[in-house]
Amino acid sequence: MKKAINIGVGVIVLAAVIGFSGTFFTLQEGQQAVIVQFGKPVGETLTKAGLHIKVPLIQDVRVFEKRLLIWDGSPNQIPTKGREFIWIDTTARWRIADAKTFLESVASEAGARSRLDDIIDSVVRDQVSGSELRELVRSASWVVPEGEIMDEVPSEVRDALEQKIVRGREEITRTILTEARKIIPQYGIELVDVRIKRLDYIESVREGVYARMISERKRIAAQFRSEGEGRSAEILGEMEKDLSQIRSSAYRQVQEVRGNADAKATRVYGDAYNADPEFYAFSRTLESYKEEQNKNSVMILTTDSDYYRYLKRSGVTPATRPKR
């Protein structure tokens, strides 16, 4: 009997402990909770951190985050208004604004992310397909740079840069956020922000863009080379001109020096001739014979030749003249 009483008391205590532990629960800071009874929410959403009470066994607690949550969409291939196909990668920040509605509509964060995929991707696709690429890339406050940097830009690219931006990337992003916010509240979600994380051409278009960029750089390089070659030719021409002037001046000076030397030599020869005309005539005769003589030639002189006359006067006869 006593043993049965002890067993009964133990069962009661165990049931009390289980009931007590199932009655109280703790809510952490940054969390909110909804009490569910037989699968349906009851009461108000609990948002204050601390100890809370629920009915054990028949009630359960669903805990959700109060803090900002991250949504990252999958990159999508979307055509712009100008039919350029681009990759768009977006991200968003959201929070659970109404936990009861959230629980009833999407049940969990995974379900919420799935709904956000559908809603945000749809809005992004509508906005991108209705906008020009330059509107998606640039800001409305963007100003065309001035100065030498624009001189290197081709005319067709310069025209595209100077086109006015009507909306700009910030305005398009705000429109995406506004349009998505119209649908999101019915799921108990507050959409805080949406941003375009990455924007890029698709692979085939990117290759074409790279090819145009390479072609443009080659054109600029060819222009630089042409300008360099023109400048080189100009410098070489100026150098040749300077060299011609130097050569001409040097040639003139050489001719002047030679002329002066010839004139001086002529004066010297003239003075020498006037000092002793007879000796000068004799010397010039010897030089003329020396220049005309050949080792295989024989010179025949007559007795009335000037050469014989000079030899006779000097006391040397042809018979005693040494042979050469």
C-alpha positions in Angstrom: 0.0 0.0 0.0 2.8 2.4 1.0 4.7 1.5 -2.1 1.6 2.3 -4.3 1.2 5.7 -2.5 4.9 6.5 -3.2 4.5 5.6 -6.8 1.4 7.8 -7.1 3.2 10.7 -5.4 6.1 10.3 -7.8 3.8 10.3 -10.8 2.1 13.4 -9.5 5.4 15.2 -8.9 6.7 14.2 -12.4 3.5 15.5 -14.0 3.8 18.7 -12.0 7.4 19.1 -13.2 6.5 18.4 -16.8 3.5 20.8 -16.5 5.7 23.5 -14.9 8.4 23.2 -17.5 5.9 23.3 -20.3 4.2 26.4 -18.8 7.1 28.8 -18.8 9.4 29.7 -21.7 12.1 32.3 -22.2 12.2 34.8 -25.1 15.6 36.1 -26.0 16.4 39.7 -27.0 15.9 40.2 -30.7 13.2 37.5 -30.9 9.4 37.5 -31.0 7.0 34.6 -30.5 3.5 33.5 -31.3 1.6 31.0 -29.1 -0.1 28.3 -31.2 -3.0 26.2 -29.9 -3.9 23.2 -32.0 -2.0 24.7 -34.9 -3.7 28.2 -34.8 -2.2 31.4 -33.3 -3.8 32.6 -30.1 -3.3 35.8 -28.2 -1.0 38.7 -29.2 2.5 38.5 -30.6 5.1 38.4 -27.8 7.9 40.9 -28.5 9.3 41.6 -25.0 12.3 39.5 -23.9 12.0 37.6 -20.7 9.9 34.8 -19.1 6.5 34.1 -20.5 3.6 31.6 -19.8 1.6 29.3 -22.0 -0.7 26.4 -21.4 1.3 23.2 -21.3 0.6 20.3 -23.6 -2.0 22.0 -25.7 -0.1 25.1 -26.6 3.2 25.5 -28.5 5.5 28.5 -29.2 6.8 29.6 -32.6 9.8 31.9 -32.3 10.8 34.4 -35.0 13.5 37.0 -35.5 12.8 40.7 -34.9 16.1 41.8 -36.4 16.8 42.6 -40.0 17.2 39.5 -42.3 19.1 39.2 -45.6 17.6 38.1 -48.9 20.0 37.4 -51.8 18.3 36.7 -55.1 19.7 34.5 -57.8 21.3 36.3 -60.8 18.8 36.7 -63.6 19.3 37.3 -67.3 17.1 40.2 -68.3 16.9 42.3 -71.5 16.9 46.1 -71.1 14.7 48.5 -73.1 17.4 48.7 -75.7 17.5 44.8 -76.0 20.9 44.5 -74.3 20.9 41.2 -72.3 22.4 41.7 -68.9 22.8 39.8 -65.6 21.1 41.4 -62.6 22.0 40.3 -59.1 19.9 41.9 -56.3 19.9 41.9 -52.6 17.3 43.1 -50.0 16.9 43.6 -46.2 13.6 42.7 -44.6 12.1 41.9 -41.2 9.1 40.1 -39.8 6.6 42.9 -39.0 3.6 40.9 -38.1 4.5 37.5 -36.7 1.0 36.1 -36.7 0.3 37.0 -40.3 3.8 35.8 -41.2 3.1 32.4 -39.5 -0.3 32.0 -41.2 0.9 33.1 -44.7 4.5 31.7 -45.2 5.1 29.8 -41.9 8.9 30.1 -41.9 11.8 32.2 -43.1 12.4 29.7 -45.9 8.8 30.3 -47.1 9.3 34.0 -46.8 12.5 33.9 -48.9 10.6 31.9 -51.6 7.9 34.6 -51.7 10.5 37.3 -51.9 12.2 35.5 -54.8 8.9 35.7 -56.7 8.0 39.2 -55.8 11.3 41.0 -56.0 12.5 39.2 -59.1 9.3 40.1 -60.9 9.5 43.7 -60.0 13.2 43.9 -60.9 12.5 42.3 -64.3 9.7 44.8 -65.0 11.9 47.8 -64.1 15.0 46.6 -66.0 13.1 45.7 -69.2 11.6 49.2 -69.1 14.8 51.1 -68.7 17.8 51.9 -70.9 21.1 50.4 -69.9 22.7 53.8 -69.2 19.9 54.5 -66.7 20.7 51.3 -64.8 24.4 52.0 -64.8 24.6 55.7 -64.0 23.3 58.0 -61.4 21.1 60.9 -62.2 23.6 63.3 -60.7 26.5 61.9 -62.8 28.3 64.6 -64.7 30.3 64.1 -67.9 34.0 64.7 -67.2 35.7 67.5 -68.9 39.3 68.2 -70.0 41.8 66.1 -71.8 40.2 62.7 -70.8 37.3 63.4 -73.2 39.7 64.1 -76.1 40.7 60.4 -76.1 37.0 59.2 -76.3 35.6 58.4 -79.7 32.8 60.6 -81.0 30.1 57.9 -80.9 31.0 57.1 -77.3 31.1 60.8 -76.4 27.6 61.2 -77.7 26.4 58.3 -75.6 28.1 59.8 -72.5 26.5 63.2 -73.1 23.0 61.8 -73.2 20.8 63.0 -70.4 20.0 60.6 -67.5 16.3 60.8 -66.7 15.9 58.4 -63.8 19.2 56.9 -62.9 20.1 53.8 -60.9 19.0 55.3 -57.5 15.5 56.2 -58.8 15.1 52.7 -60.4 16.1 51.1 -57.1 13.6 53.2 -55.2 10.9 52.3 -57.7 11.7 48.6 -57.2 11.4 49.0 -53.4 8.1 50.9 -53.7 6.5 48.4 -56.0 7.6 45.4 -54.0 6.3 47.0 -50.7 2.8 47.1 -52.2 2.7 43.3 -52.2 4.9 42.3 -49.2 2.7 43.4 -46.2 0.1 40.7 -46.8 2.7 38.2 -45.7 3.5 40.0 -42.5 6.9 41.2 -43.9 8.4 44.7 -44.0 10.8 45.2 -46.9 13.4 47.7 -45.6 15.7 48.1 -48.7 16.5 46.6 -52.1 19.8 47.1 -53.9 21.2 46.0 -57.3 24.3 44.2 -56.1 25.8 43.4 -59.5 25.1 44.3 -63.1 27.0 42.8 -66.0 26.6 41.8 -69.6 25.9 38.2 -70.4 28.9 36.2 -71.7 28.2 36.6 -75.5 27.6 40.3 -75.2 30.6 40.7 -72.9 32.8 39.1 -75.4 31.6 41.6 -78.0 32.1 44.5 -75.7 35.6 43.3 -74.9 36.3 43.0 -78.6 35.1 46.6 -79.2 37.2 47.8 -76.3 40.3 46.0 -77.7 39.6 47.5 -81.1 39.2 50.9 -79.7 42.4 50.6 -77.7 44.2 49.5 -80.9 42.8 52.5 -82.7 44.0 54.8 -80.0 47.4 53.1 -80.0 47.6 53.4 -83.8 46.7 57.1 -83.5 49.5 57.5 -80.9 51.9 55.7 -83.1 50.9 57.8 -86.1 51.3 61.0 -84.1 54.7 59.7 -82.8 55.9 58.9 -86.3 54.8 62.3 -87.5 56.6 64.0 -84.7 59.6 61.7 -85.4 59.6 62.7 -89.0 59.3 66.4 -88.0 62.3 66.1 -85.7 64.3 64.2 -88.3 63.5 66.8 -90.9 64.5 69.6 -88.6 67.7 67.7 -87.8 68.5 67.2 -91.5 67.8 70.8 -92.1 70.2 71.8 -89.3 72.8 69.3 -90.6 72.5 70.7 -94.1 73.0 74.2 -92.7 76.0 73.0 -90.7 77.5 71.2 -93.8 76.8 74.3 -96.0 78.4 76.6 -93.5 81.4 74.2 -93.1 81.8 73.8 -96.8 81.7 77.6 -97.2 84.4 78.0 -94.5 86.5 75.3 -96.2 86.2 77.0 -99.5 87.1 80.3 -98.0 90.1 78.7 -96.3 91.2 77.0 -99.5 90.7 80.2 -101.5 92.7 82.2 -99.0 95.4 79.5 -99.0 95.5 79.3 -102.8 95.7 83.1 -102.9 98.5 83.1 -100.4 100.3 80.3 -102.3 99.9 82.2 -105.5 101.4 85.3 -103.9 104.3 83.2 -102.6 104.9 81.7 -106.0 104.6 85.1 -107.6 107.1 86.6 -105.2 109.5 83.7 -105.8 109.1 84.1 -109.6 109.7 87.8 -109.4 112.8 87.3 -107.2 114.6 85.0 -109.8 112.6 84.4 -112.9 115.3 82.3 -114.5 115.5 79.9 -111.6 111.7 79.6 -111.5 111.6 78.8 -115.2 114.2 76.1 -114.6 112.4 74.7 -111.6 109.1 74.5 -113.5 110.8 72.8 -116.4 112.2 70.1 -114.2 108.8 69.6 -112.6 107.1 69.3 -115.9 109.7 66.6 -117.1 109.2 64.8 -113.8 105.5 64.7 -114.1 105.6 63.5 -117.8 108.4 61.0 -117.4 107.8 57.3 -117.5 110.3 54.6 -116.3 109.9 52.9 -119.7 110.3 56.1 -121.7 113.4 57.7 -123.3 113.9 61.4 -123.4 115.6 62.9 -126.5 116.8 66.4 -126.1 118.1 68.8 -128.8 120.9 71.2 -128.3 118.6 74.1 -128.5 116.2 72.9 -125.8 115.7 74.9 -122.7 116.5 71.9 -120.5 119.9 71.4 -122.3 120.5 75.1 -122.0 120.0 75.0 -118.3 122.2 72.0 -117.8 125.0 73.5 -120.0 124.9 76.7 -117.9 125.2 74.7 -114.7 128.3 72.9 -116.0 126.7 69.6 -116.4 126.6 68.0 -119.9 124.3 65.3 -121.0 127.1 62.8 -121.1 127.9 63.4 -117.4 124.2 63.6 -116.3 123.3 60.7 -114.1 120.7 58.3 -115.6 117.5 57.8 -113.9 
